[in-house]
Amino acid sequence: MAHTVHCAHDDCDEYSCRAPFRPEPPDLQAIAHRNALAADGWTDVEGRDYCPNHSPC
């Protein structure tokens, strides 16, 4: 099953989708995806994800 994250900014359609090659538990898949997003410049503010173009910081 794929894990998808959308940018929380009102006017943004950016999203990221990750699907593992081998089965893994959903919680581990979400952790790995969020770690990869952080490395790519995405930010998580109070549970809302923002792409690098719309970082609220």
PEBELQUI-V544128 format. One record per backbone hydrogen bond with DSSP energy under -1.0 kcal/mol. CO is the residue of the C=O (numbers start at 1). NH is the residue of the N-H. E is the energy in kcal/mol with one decimal. If there is no record, write none. Layout:
co	nh	e
CO	NH	E
CO	NH	E
This chain:
co	nh	e
3	18	-2.5
5	16	-2.7
9	12	-1.5
14	7	-2.4
16	5	-2.8
18	3	-2.9
25	29	-2.2
26	30	-2.4
27	31	-1.9
28	32	-2.4
29	33	-2.2
30	34	-2.6
31	35	-2.2
32	36	-2.0
33	37	-2.4
34	38	-2.3
35	39	-1.8
36	40	-1.2
37	42	-2.5
38	41	-1.2
43	50	-2.8
45	48	-1.7
48	45	-2.9
49	8	-3.4
50	43	-2.3
51	54	-1.6
